[in-house]
């Protein structure tokens, strides 16, 4: 989705999304009535966040292969 971004912006988006998912996973693990440790929730959030980062930053648009263009110059006789 965000594939054509410059490298710096890809890194910033990746880090922010990963931190958000880790924090959300840890928060859900603490607040849910199911007994889970915050570290387990953070690990689950990191896994889901890694998949989300891949989907956000990967460029799924298929580009054609680069073709070599050769210019022909007229032959001198």
Buried (B, 14 or more C-beta within 10 A) or exposed (E): EBEEBEEEEBEEBBEEBBEEBBBBBBBBBEEEEEEBEEEEBBBBBBEBBBEBBEEBBEEEEEEEEEEEEEEEEEEEE
